[in-house]
Amino acid sequence: MRKLLQNNRILVFIIPVFLSLAWYVPMGFVGLWIGFALILQFEKNLSQRKFRLIRFWSGVYLILFLWNLLTTWWVKNATLEGAIAMMIANTLLMTFPFVAFYFVKKHLSYVWALWALAVFWITFEYAHLNWQLSWTWLNLGNGFAYSHWAVQWYEYTGTLGGTLWVWAVSILFWQTLQKGFFQKQILILALVVLLPVLLSLILYFSYEEQGKNVEVTVVQPNIDPYTEKFIGTEKFIPYDKQAEILLQLAREKISPQTKLLLFPETAFDEGYDEKSIFQYAPIQKIRSFLKENPQISVLGGTTSWLIYGKEKRTTTARQNEQVGFYDVFNTAMFLRNEVDSVAFYHKSKLVPLVESMPYAEIIEKILGNLVIELGGTSGGLGFQKEAEVFFDNSFAYAPIICYESIFGEYVANYVRKGANILCIITNDGWWGDTPGYRQHWQMARLRAIEMRRAVARSANTGISGFFNQRGDVIEQTPFWVRDVRRQTLQANTKNTLYVLWGDWLGKIASWISLAFLVWAILLKFWSKKRNSLQNLV
């Protein structure tokens, strides 16, 4: 075993396997504990070698790249070039905490440096959640999605609490390997492993669903996005026919008690001018359906646009000779029989380089009108800056579109605005029959726990279904099957600590990271000054 631990060539290929387990199987989070402990062993093995920083950085980069590859390879089904660029860039960003660790290790004690590494990583994840190049699928706290029973305390900490737990156990486990399995060391490690689990189990078994009952129906039309869904595809289904499929499925399951009918992302993708939405045949079909079922509200996805004319109101606006400037949106729309209008929410958390050009406003300031003159747009899809909640007479629904569902603090914004049911609409068919749609489904559990809100999820295809406020699956559809499901959920109105405070751990970690770096820099300059004085003497 010792020879194995000292062989970095073997560790480089073993560690990514351990790290990947959490995104595939229950209890896989144990692999995160082992994997990061082995990265610390990898660093120790290089401590007496030449070019330590280069060797360490390149080795860690390879480990993290293989982890990205093993866990998110399925993105290539949607975009091969995007998947490659995403993995290369995301891996590079993941190395930053290790570079900071290497710097402070030279000036602080090794124990302090280890805990600084944990804080640096939490800061990295927090920053990654809050900038326009965000790809947070592999945030360590997400690794507990398959084991939600172990992290019921996410209602206090969010997923960054899971990240802290991973690092605490990994550091203590590695120290135990180095110092030997002495009673005190084992006791400390056992407490850090078991106490969070015990707290979680207490919360899990003592929690009771809260709120009024609301009956929700979710539809999974299973229209192939590559061959049937969009105009120009091989077996394109006309948009009015797609609307008929959705409404026919709904009629099979709704009841007089149904309050909400949930359709998936881009359920209606014809491209609607929001100012004249009622002229389109699919929308007219929905309005007729609502007159037949006046107790129901409909929430579903579409592609829509707003025309601005001669004024370029946003950095994402495109230009057309006939209409002037306009924006295209990935939209959730909300229709009620009682209201002669449609409410719109424009997806805010856009997929970088696929739906949006990160920092388009900076690009536009640099290039000015050059992009438009070349026939392009600097910003991709339009978006709105804040979450928005849809209200009926009794309940409030959060329209969460696809990628947005992996951002805990962003989803908390819906709840702060009154949402008591989380409605996730998505189209996971882009990834095919891969781990991607299963991972995305599992992550919805974490939002349910953080907010203590029931989740209704409608996928064009993927998995549609329901989670209760503990993150348990109530019901789900199979993959790649045309289906419809109905459940009664509880609409909670009480806010968790996480809803109130958001990613407070990330904010604290950011300040502590700054303190560690300043401390190390001051020690570095003090050491130089002291050496200079000694040379003078």
Phi, psi and omega per residue, in radians:
M1 nan -0.754 -3.121
R2 -1.084 -0.703 3.116
K3 -1.112 -0.658 3.109
L4 -1.107 -0.778 -3.128
L5 -1.149 -0.433 -3.107
Q6 -1.610 -0.008 -3.105
N7 -1.766 1.711 -3.075
N8 -1.171 -0.489 3.131
R9 -1.128 -0.583 3.082
I10 -1.371 -0.735 -3.113
L11 -1.027 -0.655 -3.117
V12 -0.980 -0.570 -3.089
F13 -1.732 -0.362 3.105
I14 -1.397 -0.745 -3.042
I15 -1.009 -0.811 -3.130
P16 -1.041 -0.557 3.111
V17 -1.131 -0.801 3.093
F18 -1.045 -0.789 -3.089
L19 -1.118 -0.539 -3.056
S20 -1.364 -0.377 -3.008
L21 -0.990 -0.625 -3.055
A22 -1.113 -0.382 -3.131
W23 -1.632 0.136 -3.100
Y24 -2.219 -0.626 -2.966
V25 -2.419 2.658 2.986
P26 -1.028 2.555 -3.096
M27 1.191 0.118 3.139
G28 -1.150 -0.273 3.129
F29 -1.089 -0.375 3.062
V30 -1.050 -0.575 3.085
G31 -1.100 -0.547 3.069
L32 -1.153 -0.751 3.111
W33 -1.024 -0.813 -3.106
I34 -1.215 -0.776 -3.059
G35 -1.055 -0.801 -3.121
F36 -1.290 -0.504 3.012
A37 -1.115 -0.674 3.128
L38 -1.231 -0.513 3.043
I39 -1.117 -0.675 3.076
L40 -1.125 -0.651 3.070
Q41 -1.150 -0.698 3.095
F42 -0.991 -0.775 3.133
E43 -1.137 -0.709 -3.135
K44 -1.101 -0.658 -3.127
N45 -1.081 -0.387 -3.113
L46 -1.651 -0.018 -2.966
S47 -1.096 -0.441 -3.121
Q48 -1.890 0.210 -3.079
R49 -1.714 2.735 3.037
K50 -1.272 2.751 3.131
F51 0.904 0.829 -3.022
R52 -1.054 -0.773 -3.084
L53 -1.111 -0.799 -3.132
I54 -1.099 -0.777 3.132
R55 -1.109 -0.756 -3.118
F56 -1.135 -0.854 -3.105
W57 -1.087 -0.824 -3.106
S58 -1.140 -0.661 3.109
G59 -1.160 -0.785 3.113
V60 -1.124 -0.691 3.110
Y61 -1.038 -0.795 -3.134
L62 -1.103 -0.754 3.118
I63 -1.037 -0.862 -3.079
L64 -1.216 -0.590 3.086
F65 -1.134 -0.776 3.121
L66 -1.115 -0.614 3.059
W67 -1.102 -0.832 3.067
N68 -0.985 -0.771 -3.099
L69 -1.125 -0.836 -3.101
L70 -1.149 -0.453 -3.016
T71 -1.728 -0.597 -3.035
T72 -2.176 0.436 -3.137
W73 -1.034 -0.475 -3.053
W74 -1.138 -0.276 3.109
V75 -1.049 -0.450 -3.101
K76 -1.104 -0.383 3.097
N77 -1.119 -0.512 3.109
A78 -1.559 -0.739 -3.128
T79 -2.740 1.906 -3.113
L80 -1.146 -0.826 -3.129
E81 -1.099 -0.733 3.123
G82 -1.114 -0.667 3.137
A83 -1.130 -0.760 -3.141
I84 -1.118 -0.828 -3.142
A85 -1.084 -0.722 -3.133
M86 -1.081 -0.794 -3.096
M87 -1.170 -0.733 3.138
I88 -1.106 -0.841 -3.092
A89 -1.200 -0.755 -3.100
N90 -1.133 -0.684 3.100
T91 -1.098 -0.745 3.116
L92 -1.017 -0.795 3.135
L93 -1.099 -0.637 -3.129
M94 -1.147 -0.379 -3.141
T95 -1.378 -0.288 -3.083
F96 -1.000 -0.787 3.109
P97 -1.044 -0.573 -3.127
F98 -1.285 -0.602 3.059
V99 -1.140 -0.758 3.090
A100 -1.084 -0.709 3.085
F101 -1.045 -0.762 -3.114
Y102 -1.099 -0.625 3.126
F103 -1.192 -0.888 -3.073
V104 -1.218 -0.446 3.132
K105 -1.085 -0.502 -3.126
K106 -1.312 -0.275 -3.027
H107 -2.161 -0.327 3.096
L108 -1.946 2.979 3.048
S109 -1.148 2.731 -3.073
Y110 -1.112 -0.650 3.135
V111 -1.106 -0.795 3.090
W112 -1.061 -0.692 -3.129
A113 -1.113 -0.653 3.115
L114 -1.077 -0.805 -3.138
W115 -1.267 -0.483 3.015
A116 -1.113 -0.671 3.107
L117 -1.040 -0.763 3.106
A118 -1.037 -0.759 -3.128
V119 -1.193 -0.700 3.102
F120 -1.044 -0.724 -3.113
W121 -1.158 -0.738 3.105
I122 -1.081 -0.710 3.100
T123 -1.094 -0.742 3.089
F124 -1.019 -0.828 -3.130
E125 -1.103 -0.711 3.135
Y126 -1.104 -0.775 3.108
A127 -1.122 -0.695 -3.111
H128 -1.122 -0.507 3.102
L129 -1.302 -0.263 -2.922
N130 -2.239 0.525 2.993
W131 -2.376 3.045 -2.946
Q132 -1.469 -0.072 3.044
L133 -1.847 0.544 -3.007
S134 -1.222 2.250 2.933
W135 -2.461 1.595 -2.930
T136 -1.858 0.351 -3.107
W137 -0.979 -0.626 -3.059
L138 -1.725 0.274 2.963
N139 -0.953 2.335 -2.941
L140 -1.045 -0.585 3.119
G141 -1.078 -0.438 3.084
N142 -1.215 -0.315 -3.123
G143 -1.196 -0.081 3.109
F144 -1.761 0.152 -3.085
A145 -1.095 -0.605 3.114
Y146 -1.395 -0.106 -3.084
S147 -2.349 0.938 -3.009
H148 -1.111 -0.373 3.118
W149 -1.097 -0.384 -3.067
A150 -1.547 -0.157 -3.029
V151 -2.329 0.708 3.091
Q152 -1.092 -0.353 3.097
W153 -1.314 0.066 2.981
Y154 -1.040 -0.361 3.077
E155 -1.109 -0.268 3.072
Y156 -1.787 -0.668 -2.957
T157 -1.954 -0.351 -2.944
G158 1.219 -3.023 -3.063
T159 -1.182 -0.389 3.110
L160 -1.129 -0.432 3.013
G161 -1.122 -0.658 3.059
G162 -1.138 -0.675 3.087
T163 -1.074 -0.788 3.097
L164 -1.052 -0.718 3.138
W165 -1.106 -0.750 3.112
V166 -1.012 -0.843 -3.091
W167 -1.200 -0.681 3.138
A168 -1.076 -0.809 -3.141
V169 -1.174 -0.738 -3.114
S170 -1.079 -0.777 -3.139
I171 -1.127 -0.809 -3.129
L172 -1.179 -0.628 3.095
F173 -1.133 -0.753 3.128
W174 -1.159 -0.720 3.097
Q175 -1.091 -0.621 3.088
T176 -1.137 -0.699 3.085
L177 -1.094 -0.644 -3.092
Q178 -1.346 -0.736 -3.037
K179 -1.528 -0.251 -3.058
G180 1.704 2.751 -3.048
F181 -1.477 1.169 3.088
F182 -1.400 2.748 -3.023
Q183 -1.007 -0.788 -3.107
K184 -1.120 -0.775 -3.110
Q185 -1.115 -0.751 3.136
I186 -1.146 -0.672 3.142
L187 -1.098 -0.788 3.131
I188 -1.080 -0.806 3.133
L189 -1.062 -0.775 -3.123
A190 -1.088 -0.697 3.132
L191 -1.120 -0.742 -3.113
V192 -1.206 -0.528 3.074
V193 -1.333 -0.824 -2.916
L194 -1.512 -0.597 -3.087
L195 -1.075 -0.794 3.079
P196 -1.085 -0.632 3.105
V197 -1.137 -0.771 3.131
L198 -1.066 -0.803 3.104
L199 -1.035 -0.758 -3.124
S200 -1.098 -0.764 -3.131
L201 -1.143 -0.654 3.074
I202 -1.076 -0.807 3.121
L203 -1.107 -0.711 -3.085
Y204 -1.096 -0.871 -3.039
F205 -1.423 -0.289 3.129
S206 -1.670 -0.231 -3.059
Y207 -1.306 2.400 3.065
E208 -2.097 2.389 3.122
E209 -1.013 2.431 -3.062
Q210 -2.186 2.618 3.039
G211 1.902 2.959 3.120
K212 -1.252 2.702 3.091
N213 -1.320 2.422 3.033
V214 -2.452 2.207 -3.116
E215 -1.582 2.216 -3.066
V216 -2.203 2.412 3.045
T217 -2.019 2.270 3.111
V218 -2.001 2.445 -3.082
V219 -1.994 2.360 3.043
Q220 -2.127 1.659 -3.037
P221 -1.277 -0.362 3.085
N222 0.987 0.908 3.091
I223 -1.738 2.075 -3.022
D224 -1.043 2.097 -3.103
P225 -1.216 -0.325 -3.108
Y226 -1.597 -0.464 -3.038
T227 -2.169 -0.301 -3.004
E228 -2.229 -0.497 -2.883
K229 -1.311 -0.751 -2.932
F230 -1.983 2.565 -3.113
I231 -1.042 2.385 -3.097
G232 1.706 -0.194 3.102
T233 -1.393 2.870 -2.951
E234 -1.012 -0.805 -3.073
K235 -2.055 0.725 -3.038
F236 -0.897 2.255 3.054
I237 -1.664 2.114 -3.114
P238 -0.916 2.587 -3.012
Y239 -1.091 -0.640 3.110
D240 -1.184 -0.557 3.068
K241 -1.205 -0.685 3.072
Q242 -1.055 -0.699 3.108
A243 -1.100 -0.686 3.113
E244 -1.117 -0.674 3.103
I245 -1.069 -0.811 -3.134
L246 -1.073 -0.816 -3.075
L247 -1.255 -0.580 3.084
Q248 -1.150 -0.732 3.064
L249 -1.065 -0.749 -3.135
A250 -1.060 -0.752 -3.106
R251 -1.082 -0.473 -3.139
E252 -1.187 -0.382 -2.950
K253 -2.172 -0.424 -3.060
I254 -1.131 2.761 3.094
S255 -2.343 3.010 3.083
P256 -1.068 -0.294 3.141
Q257 -1.613 -0.154 -3.095
T258 -1.122 2.238 -3.140
K259 -1.816 -0.560 -3.071
L260 -2.332 2.351 3.019
L261 -1.989 2.128 -3.023
L262 -1.943 2.111 3.056
F263 -1.850 2.792 -3.033
P264 -1.381 3.104 3.035
E265 -0.997 2.452 -3.117
T266 0.795 0.672 3.061
A267 -1.014 -0.609 3.117
F268 -2.130 1.761 -2.949
D269 -1.913 0.340 -3.103
E270 -1.102 -0.469 -3.079
G271 1.619 1.736 -3.004
Y272 -1.937 2.356 2.934
D273 -1.304 2.029 -3.030
E274 -1.092 -0.455 -3.098
K275 -1.368 -0.244 3.109
S276 -2.344 0.764 -3.000
I277 -1.073 -0.543 -3.014
F278 -1.355 -0.089 -3.133
Q279 -1.412 -0.193 -3.047
Y280 -1.543 2.409 -3.043
A281 -1.011 -0.792 3.132
P282 -1.047 -0.649 3.129
I283 -1.200 -0.654 3.086
Q284 -1.106 -0.633 3.097
K285 -1.141 -0.700 3.114
I286 -1.122 -0.729 -3.134
R287 -1.109 -0.659 3.084
S288 -1.144 -0.710 3.097
F289 -1.063 -0.721 -3.124
L290 -1.191 -0.557 3.072
K291 -1.174 -0.586 3.082
E292 -1.279 -0.499 -3.069
N293 -2.285 1.236 -2.978
P294 -1.160 -0.244 -3.136
Q295 -1.406 -0.156 -3.006
I296 -1.739 2.491 2.904
S297 -1.904 2.573 -3.134
V298 -1.998 2.237 3.052
L299 -2.143 2.133 -3.124
G300 -2.725 2.941 -3.066
G301 -1.689 2.661 3.087
T302 -2.684 2.999 2.911
T303 -1.861 2.229 -3.077
S304 -2.364 2.947 3.072
W305 -2.488 2.769 3.012
L306 -2.166 2.311 -3.131
I307 -1.741 2.271 -3.105
Y308 -1.846 -0.240 -3.086
G309 1.373 -2.346 -3.053
K310 -1.342 -0.295 -3.062
E311 -1.597 2.218 3.071
K312 -1.567 1.674 -2.982
R313 -1.441 -0.393 -3.086
T314 -2.348 2.802 3.097
T315 -1.241 -0.335 -3.113
T316 -1.587 -0.084 -3.061
A317 -1.121 2.420 3.061
R318 -1.735 2.967 -3.125
Q319 -2.219 2.408 3.128
N320 -2.347 2.468 -3.072
E321 -1.076 -0.610 -3.069
Q322 -1.368 -0.737 -2.988
V323 -1.953 -0.187 -3.085
G324 1.509 -2.427 -3.114
F325 -1.487 2.518 3.106
Y326 -2.742 2.777 3.074
D327 -2.037 2.526 3.033
V328 -1.922 2.408 -3.047
F329 -2.242 2.576 2.839
N330 -1.532 1.932 -2.831
T331 -2.093 2.532 2.862
A332 -1.868 2.313 3.121
M333 -2.102 2.659 -3.044
F334 -2.295 2.105 -3.084
L335 -2.124 2.413 3.083
R336 -2.310 2.586 3.124
N337 -1.165 -0.561 -3.039
E338 -1.356 -0.259 -3.038
V339 -2.085 2.212 -3.093
D340 -1.549 0.844 3.096
S341 -2.774 2.969 3.141
V342 -2.078 2.339 3.045
A343 -1.602 2.429 -3.110
F344 -2.119 2.499 2.941
Y345 -2.229 2.238 -3.140
H346 -1.733 2.147 -3.086
K347 -0.824 2.275 -3.060
S348 -1.716 -0.792 -3.136
K349 -1.529 1.606 -3.093
L350 -1.547 2.604 3.124
V351 -1.245 2.106 -3.084
P352 -1.035 2.382 3.062
L353 1.198 -0.083 3.056
V354 -1.905 -0.917 3.098
E355 -1.803 -0.282 -3.063
S356 -2.549 2.686 2.947
M357 -1.725 1.914 -3.099
P358 -0.977 2.431 3.096
Y359 0.945 0.821 -3.135
A360 -1.050 -0.576 -3.114
E361 -1.136 -0.577 3.101
I362 -1.256 -0.754 3.117
I363 -1.041 -0.726 -3.121
E364 -1.168 -0.644 3.113
K365 -1.133 -0.611 -3.122
I366 -1.340 -0.803 -3.026
L367 -1.670 -0.261 3.125
G368 1.066 -2.299 -3.099
N369 -1.488 0.064 -3.066
L370 -1.049 -0.740 -3.121
V371 -1.062 -0.791 -3.131
I372 -1.139 -0.704 -3.141
E373 -1.114 -0.483 3.104
L374 -1.489 0.049 3.072
G375 1.554 0.258 -3.074
G376 -2.042 -2.951 3.075
T377 -2.357 2.432 -3.087
S378 -1.422 -0.172 -2.937
G379 -2.191 -0.061 -3.112
G380 1.225 -2.418 -3.132
L381 -1.269 2.653 2.982
G382 -1.314 2.911 -3.116
F383 -2.723 2.874 2.971
Q384 -1.950 2.688 -2.950
K385 -1.417 -0.360 -3.047
E386 -2.247 2.676 3.020
A387 -1.130 2.691 3.141
E388 -2.405 2.505 -3.077
V389 -1.966 2.452 3.074
F390 -1.739 2.301 -3.083
F391 -2.015 2.404 2.839
D392 -1.905 -2.791 -3.067
N393 -1.230 -0.394 -3.024
S394 -2.185 -0.451 -2.965
F395 -2.319 2.878 -3.136
A396 -2.247 2.263 -3.002
Y397 -2.044 2.357 3.098
A398 -1.627 1.995 3.097
P399 -1.474 1.696 -3.059
I400 -1.820 2.036 -3.005
I401 -1.751 1.916 2.965
C402 0.853 -1.860 -3.037
Y403 -0.986 -0.476 -3.122
E404 -1.093 -0.399 -3.034
S405 -1.257 -0.139 3.112
I406 -1.694 0.090 -3.135
F407 -1.873 1.740 -3.061
G408 -1.044 -0.887 -3.077
E409 -1.164 -0.589 3.099
Y410 -1.150 -0.749 3.103
V411 -1.102 -0.596 3.092
A412 -1.047 -0.500 3.110
N413 -1.074 -0.648 3.074
Y414 -1.068 -0.766 -3.068
V415 -1.188 -0.673 3.083
R416 -1.051 -0.494 -3.141
K417 -1.564 0.115 3.003
G418 1.973 -0.069 -3.085
A419 -1.094 2.314 3.057
N420 -2.091 0.003 2.945
I421 -2.339 2.267 3.082
L422 -1.587 2.140 -3.108
C423 -1.999 1.884 -3.140
I424 -1.734 2.157 3.057
I425 -2.046 2.355 -3.007
T426 -2.690 2.961 3.010
N427 -2.377 1.588 -3.076
D428 -1.572 0.113 3.121
G429 -1.186 -0.324 3.129
W430 -1.014 -0.523 -3.018
W431 -1.606 -0.129 -3.125
G432 1.208 -2.877 -3.114
D433 -1.446 1.328 -3.092
T434 -2.277 3.035 3.083
P435 -1.111 -0.257 -3.056
G436 -0.997 -0.877 -3.087
Y437 -1.210 -0.533 3.116
R438 -1.238 -0.728 3.102
Q439 -1.077 -0.751 -3.121
H440 -1.102 -0.735 3.094
W441 -1.050 -0.817 -3.080
Q442 -1.105 -0.606 -3.085
M443 -1.155 -0.374 3.092
A444 -1.086 -0.476 3.094
R445 -0.994 -0.716 -3.049
L446 -1.153 -0.646 3.089
R447 -1.152 -0.668 3.118
A448 -1.058 -0.737 -3.120
I449 -1.218 -0.831 -3.102
E450 -1.011 -0.723 -3.049
M451 -1.680 -0.273 -2.938
R452 0.894 0.908 3.082
R453 -2.203 2.449 3.015
A454 -1.186 2.636 -3.106
V455 -2.096 2.274 2.933
A456 -1.937 2.305 -3.023
R457 -2.281 2.175 3.094
S458 -2.072 2.092 3.111
A459 -1.986 2.424 3.025
N460 -0.951 -0.866 2.751
T461 -2.643 2.839 -2.937
G462 2.353 -2.061 2.996
I463 -2.373 2.213 3.020
S464 -1.921 2.671 -3.139
G465 2.834 -2.696 -2.991
F466 -2.474 2.523 2.991
F467 -2.132 2.527 3.021
N468 -1.511 -3.049 -3.024
Q469 -1.283 -0.169 3.033
R470 -1.650 -0.061 -3.096
G471 1.543 0.148 3.071
D472 -1.327 2.533 3.016
V473 -1.306 2.173 3.051
I474 -1.509 -0.790 -3.133
E475 -2.827 2.599 3.114
Q476 -2.612 2.732 3.079
T477 -1.588 2.801 2.947
P478 -1.273 2.951 3.077
F479 -1.402 2.494 3.026
W480 1.012 0.772 3.106
V481 -2.328 2.345 3.034
R482 -1.291 2.118 -2.941
D483 -2.697 2.904 3.064
V484 -2.622 2.444 -3.107
R485 -2.371 2.643 3.135
R486 -2.332 2.391 3.114
Q487 -2.563 2.737 3.000
T488 -1.734 2.103 -3.128
L489 -1.896 2.897 3.051
Q490 -1.841 2.272 -3.074
A491 -1.679 1.569 -3.096
N492 -1.232 2.514 3.101
T493 -2.046 -0.074 -3.126
K494 -1.515 2.491 -3.107
N495 -1.734 2.414 3.071
T496 -1.393 2.947 3.065
L497 -1.073 -0.655 3.139
Y498 -1.130 -0.694 3.087
V499 -1.044 -0.721 -3.088
L500 -1.272 -0.672 -2.999
W501 -1.902 -0.250 -3.139
G502 1.138 -2.572 -3.101
D503 -1.434 1.113 -3.113
W504 -1.113 -0.555 3.098
L505 -1.094 -0.670 3.119
G506 -1.141 -0.688 3.117
K507 -1.131 -0.784 3.125
I508 -1.116 -0.766 -3.137
A509 -1.062 -0.631 3.140
S510 -1.078 -0.764 3.126
W511 -1.203 -0.683 3.119
I512 -1.170 -0.671 3.082
S513 -1.034 -0.786 3.105
L514 -1.053 -0.726 3.136
A515 -1.106 -0.739 3.107
F516 -1.060 -0.779 -3.114
L517 -1.161 -0.759 3.106
V518 -1.093 -0.750 3.114
W519 -1.023 -0.816 -3.132
A520 -1.139 -0.697 3.131
I521 -1.134 -0.761 3.117
L522 -1.082 -0.727 3.109
L523 -1.132 -0.628 3.120
K524 -1.115 -0.829 -3.136
F525 -1.202 -0.635 3.097
W526 -1.118 -0.693 3.120
S527 -1.122 -0.729 3.112
K528 -1.123 -0.749 -3.128
K529 -1.124 -0.735 -3.139
R530 -1.122 -0.704 3.120
N531 -1.140 -0.646 3.116
S532 -1.133 -0.731 3.119
L533 -1.130 -0.687 3.127
Q534 -1.143 -0.649 3.115
N535 -1.159 -0.614 3.109
L536 -1.164 -0.660 3.128
V537 -1.228 nan nan
